[in-house]
Amino acid sequence: MHGSDRKLARLFHPRTGRTVIAPLDHGVMEGMLSGLEELPRLLEMVASFPIQGVVLNKGALRVHLAEVPLYAAAVAQLSGGTRHCLPPYAKSLMCGAAEALRLGADMVAVMVNIANELEDRMLADLGAIVDEAHGLGVPVLAIIAPKGERVVNENDPTLINHCIRLGAELGADMTGVPYSGDARSFSRAVAASTAPVVVTGGPSRADFRSFAGMVADALAAGAAGTCIGRNVLAHPNPREAMRRIVEMVHGREELEAAEAALAEAKAAAAESDEAEPDGAGDGAGE
């Protein structure tokens, strides 16, 4: 087992074998996206659930690493691009694996959009990061999606299945893709992949119920978990949306057990604060 394999194994829940990754890296692409402006508040919210990873850009990772729960992997997003770019689907490397490791990352992520005039550069970036990261014993999450002027349907099963295959063929340890909606072909592509596949959320949707149905279908078709941001964090009630996603991935029993443990820990901390006498510790070192 390589170092990257060991770190990757910790990204899956020990009992369910699935993963919930919370991407909080939308600031580069979207700027001040409603619902995702305050990272400390979002980190506190997602940390109240049994999640397995949090994705942050390098600046946020440097500032907020201590707020990522110890039981979750800190995933450094190495690539990005703004929605104002021409074309808006262009992604460039903003950080290397060595710098991400220095900042405390447990894993790195790279975004690739295929079926456009820039896919060769983005694929080359992914290949280079895989080599660098594995040389440092760090696993790689490849977020791959079809985007471009020639793409008629971004959920085309043939294109989504190609994205799944690309992640494995280029050495990624985990691949994140949109769900195609074709359970049969999706499940075949997932089963043939040497890298586990998680489903990504894509643009925000007004109907969360149908979105949750899509996530459930993807999990039933073999997805190993979720990497969903905007459709949870920009929801009018993000805590309830996050709770729903975690319940679908890990099951109600695991969710309720985690919530009970958190409530018990908070109660114990409150009792400890009340038991501490006023002025405790005054005069230390005098």
C-alpha positions as CSV (number, residue, x, y, z in Angstrom):
1,M,0.0,0.0,0.0
2,H,1.4,3.4,-1.0
3,G,1.0,6.5,1.2
4,S,-1.6,7.9,-1.1
5,D,-3.7,4.7,-0.8
6,R,-3.7,4.9,3.0
7,K,-4.8,8.5,3.0
8,L,-7.5,7.7,0.4
9,A,-8.8,4.8,2.5
10,R,-9.4,7.3,5.4
11,L,-11.7,9.3,3.1
12,F,-14.4,6.6,3.3
13,H,-16.7,6.0,6.3
14,P,-15.5,2.8,8.1
15,R,-19.0,1.3,8.3
16,T,-20.8,2.5,5.2
17,G,-17.8,2.5,2.8
18,R,-19.0,5.8,1.3
19,T,-17.9,9.4,1.5
20,V,-19.4,12.9,1.8
21,I,-17.1,15.6,0.6
22,A,-18.0,19.3,1.1
23,P,-16.6,21.5,-1.6
24,L,-16.1,25.1,-0.2
25,D,-14.0,26.3,-3.1
26,H,-16.6,28.2,-5.1
27,G,-15.1,31.6,-4.3
28,V,-12.6,31.6,-7.2
29,M,-15.3,30.7,-9.8
30,E,-18.2,32.7,-8.4
31,G,-16.9,35.4,-6.2
32,M,-19.5,36.4,-3.5
33,L,-21.9,33.6,-4.2
34,S,-25.0,33.9,-2.0
35,G,-24.8,31.4,0.8
36,L,-21.1,30.8,0.5
37,E,-19.6,34.1,1.6
38,E,-18.7,33.1,5.2
39,L,-16.3,30.2,5.3
40,P,-16.1,30.0,9.1
41,R,-19.9,29.6,9.4
42,L,-20.0,27.0,6.6
43,L,-17.1,25.0,8.1
44,E,-18.9,25.0,11.5
45,M,-22.1,23.8,9.8
46,V,-20.5,21.0,7.8
47,A,-18.4,19.9,10.7
48,S,-21.6,19.0,12.6
49,F,-22.2,16.1,10.3
50,P,-20.2,12.9,9.7
51,I,-18.4,14.2,6.5
52,Q,-15.2,12.8,5.2
53,G,-13.6,15.7,3.4
54,V,-13.6,19.5,2.9
55,V,-12.3,21.1,-0.3
56,L,-10.7,24.6,0.0
57,N,-8.5,26.8,-2.1
58,K,-5.0,27.4,-0.9
59,G,-5.7,30.8,0.7
60,A,-8.7,29.5,2.6
61,L,-6.7,26.3,3.6
62,R,-3.9,28.5,5.1
63,V,-6.4,30.5,7.1
64,H,-9.0,27.9,8.1
65,L,-7.1,24.6,8.4
66,A,-7.7,24.5,12.1
67,E,-11.5,24.7,11.5
68,V,-11.5,21.6,9.4
69,P,-12.5,18.7,11.7
70,L,-9.7,16.3,12.5
71,Y,-11.8,13.3,11.3
72,A,-12.2,14.9,7.8
73,A,-9.6,15.2,5.1
74,A,-8.5,18.7,4.1
75,V,-8.6,18.7,0.3
76,A,-6.7,21.4,-1.5
77,Q,-8.2,22.6,-4.8
78,L,-5.3,23.2,-7.1
79,S,-7.1,24.5,-10.2
80,G,-9.7,27.1,-11.0
81,G,-10.9,29.9,-13.1
82,T,-13.5,32.7,-12.8
83,R,-16.9,32.8,-14.6
84,H,-15.8,36.0,-16.3
85,C,-13.1,34.2,-18.3
86,L,-13.4,33.6,-22.0
87,P,-14.2,30.7,-22.2
88,P,-15.7,30.3,-18.7
89,Y,-14.9,26.6,-18.7
90,A,-11.1,27.2,-18.7
91,K,-9.3,25.9,-15.6
92,S,-5.7,26.6,-14.8
93,L,-3.4,25.4,-12.0
94,M,-3.2,27.9,-9.1
95,C,-1.1,25.7,-6.8
96,G,1.1,22.7,-6.8
97,A,0.9,19.5,-4.7
98,A,4.0,20.4,-2.7
99,E,2.6,23.7,-1.6
100,A,-0.7,22.1,-0.8
101,L,1.1,19.6,1.4
102,R,3.0,22.4,3.1
103,L,-0.3,24.1,3.9
104,G,-1.6,20.9,5.6
105,A,-3.6,19.2,2.8
106,D,-4.4,15.5,3.1
107,M,-5.5,15.3,-0.6
108,V,-5.4,17.5,-3.7
109,A,-8.1,18.1,-6.3
110,V,-7.9,19.1,-10.0
111,M,-10.7,20.3,-12.2
112,V,-10.8,19.3,-15.9
113,N,-13.5,20.1,-18.5
114,I,-13.4,18.0,-21.6
115,A,-14.9,18.3,-25.1
116,N,-13.5,21.8,-25.7
117,E,-10.5,23.5,-27.3
118,L,-8.6,23.7,-23.9
119,E,-9.0,20.1,-22.8
120,D,-5.5,19.1,-23.8
121,R,-4.0,21.6,-21.4
122,M,-6.3,20.7,-18.6
123,L,-5.6,17.0,-19.1
124,A,-1.8,17.7,-19.1
125,D,-2.3,19.6,-15.8
126,L,-4.1,16.6,-14.3
127,G,-1.4,14.2,-15.5
128,A,1.4,16.4,-14.0
129,I,-0.3,16.8,-10.7
130,V,-0.9,13.1,-10.4
131,D,2.8,12.5,-10.9
132,E,3.8,15.2,-8.4
133,A,1.2,14.3,-5.8
134,H,1.9,10.5,-5.9
135,G,5.6,11.3,-5.5
136,L,4.7,13.0,-2.2
137,G,2.3,10.2,-1.1
138,V,-0.8,12.4,-1.6
139,P,-4.0,11.1,-3.3
140,V,-5.7,13.1,-6.1
141,L,-9.4,13.8,-6.7
142,A,-10.1,14.6,-10.4
143,I,-13.3,16.6,-10.9
144,I,-14.1,16.0,-14.6
145,A,-17.1,17.3,-16.6
146,P,-18.0,17.9,-20.3
147,K,-18.2,21.6,-20.9
148,G,-17.8,23.6,-24.1
149,E,-19.5,25.2,-27.0
150,R,-19.8,21.9,-28.8
151,V,-21.4,20.1,-25.9
152,V,-25.1,19.9,-26.5
153,N,-25.9,17.9,-23.4
154,E,-23.6,18.1,-20.4
155,N,-25.2,15.0,-18.9
156,D,-24.8,12.9,-22.1
157,P,-24.1,9.4,-20.8
158,T,-21.3,8.8,-23.4
159,L,-19.5,11.9,-22.2
160,I,-20.0,11.2,-18.5
161,N,-18.8,7.7,-18.9
162,H,-15.7,9.0,-20.8
163,C,-15.0,11.4,-17.8
164,I,-15.2,8.4,-15.4
165,R,-12.7,6.5,-17.6
166,L,-10.4,9.4,-17.9
167,G,-10.0,9.8,-14.2
168,A,-8.9,6.2,-13.8
169,E,-6.7,6.1,-17.0
170,L,-4.8,9.2,-15.9
171,G,-4.1,7.9,-12.4
172,A,-6.6,9.8,-10.2
173,D,-7.4,8.1,-6.9
174,M,-11.0,9.3,-7.0
175,T,-13.1,10.8,-9.8
176,G,-16.0,13.3,-9.4
177,V,-18.5,13.5,-12.3
178,P,-22.1,14.7,-12.8
179,Y,-24.7,12.0,-12.9
180,S,-25.8,11.2,-16.4
181,G,-29.3,10.0,-15.5
182,D,-28.7,6.7,-17.3
183,A,-28.3,4.2,-14.5
184,R,-27.3,1.3,-16.6
185,S,-24.4,2.9,-18.5
186,F,-23.3,4.8,-15.4
187,S,-23.1,1.7,-13.3
188,R,-21.1,-0.1,-15.9
189,A,-18.6,2.8,-16.2
190,V,-18.3,2.9,-12.4
191,A,-17.8,-0.8,-12.1
192,A,-15.1,-0.7,-14.7
193,S,-13.2,2.2,-13.1
194,T,-10.2,1.5,-10.9
195,A,-10.9,4.8,-9.1
196,P,-14.0,5.2,-7.0
197,V,-16.5,7.7,-8.4
198,V,-18.4,10.4,-6.5
199,V,-21.2,12.4,-7.9
200,T,-20.9,16.2,-8.2
201,G,-23.8,18.6,-7.9
202,G,-23.3,21.1,-10.8
203,P,-25.2,24.4,-10.9
204,S,-27.7,25.3,-8.2
205,R,-31.2,23.9,-8.8
206,A,-34.4,25.4,-7.4
207,D,-36.1,22.1,-6.8
208,F,-34.1,20.3,-4.1
209,R,-36.4,17.4,-4.0
210,S,-35.7,16.4,-7.6
211,F,-32.0,17.1,-7.0
212,A,-32.0,14.7,-4.0
213,G,-33.7,12.1,-6.2
214,M,-30.8,12.5,-8.7
215,V,-28.3,11.9,-5.9
216,A,-30.2,8.8,-4.7
217,D,-30.2,7.4,-8.2
218,A,-26.5,8.0,-8.6
219,L,-25.8,6.2,-5.3
220,A,-28.0,3.3,-6.4
221,A,-26.0,3.2,-9.7
222,G,-22.7,2.7,-7.8
223,A,-21.4,6.2,-6.9
224,A,-19.2,6.0,-3.8
225,G,-20.5,9.2,-2.4
226,T,-21.0,12.9,-3.1
227,C,-19.0,16.0,-3.7
228,I,-21.8,18.6,-3.6
229,G,-21.5,22.3,-2.8
230,R,-23.9,24.9,-4.2
231,N,-27.1,22.7,-4.1
232,V,-26.5,22.3,-0.4
233,L,-24.8,25.4,0.8
234,A,-26.9,27.9,-1.3
235,H,-30.1,26.2,-0.2
236,P,-32.5,28.3,1.9
237,N,-31.9,25.8,4.7
238,P,-28.4,24.5,4.1
239,R,-28.2,22.5,7.4
240,E,-31.3,20.6,6.5
241,A,-30.1,20.1,2.9
242,M,-26.7,18.8,4.2
243,R,-28.5,16.5,6.7
244,R,-30.5,15.0,3.8
245,I,-27.4,14.4,1.7
246,V,-25.6,12.7,4.6
247,E,-28.6,10.6,5.4
248,M,-28.8,9.4,1.8
249,V,-25.0,8.5,1.7
250,H,-24.5,7.0,5.1
251,G,-28.0,6.1,6.3
252,R,-30.2,7.4,9.1
253,E,-28.6,5.3,11.8
254,E,-25.1,6.7,11.2
255,L,-26.5,10.2,10.9
256,E,-28.4,10.0,14.2
257,A,-25.5,8.4,16.0
258,A,-23.2,11.2,14.9
259,E,-25.7,13.9,15.9
260,A,-26.1,12.2,19.3
261,A,-22.4,12.1,19.8
262,L,-22.1,15.7,18.9
263,A,-24.9,16.7,21.3
264,E,-23.2,14.7,24.1
265,A,-19.8,16.4,23.5
266,K,-21.4,19.8,23.6
267,A,-23.2,19.0,26.8
268,A,-20.0,17.8,28.4
269,A,-18.2,20.9,27.3
270,A,-20.9,23.1,28.7
271,E,-20.8,21.2,32.1
272,S,-17.0,21.7,32.1
273,D,-17.3,25.4,31.6
274,E,-19.9,25.7,34.4
275,A,-17.8,23.6,36.8
276,E,-14.7,25.8,36.3
277,P,-14.4,28.3,39.1
278,D,-14.2,32.0,38.3
279,G,-10.6,33.2,38.0
280,A,-9.3,29.6,37.5
281,G,-5.7,29.8,36.4
282,D,-5.2,33.4,37.7
283,G,-1.7,34.1,38.8
284,A,-0.1,31.2,36.9
285,G,3.6,31.6,36.6
286,E,3.7,34.2,39.4
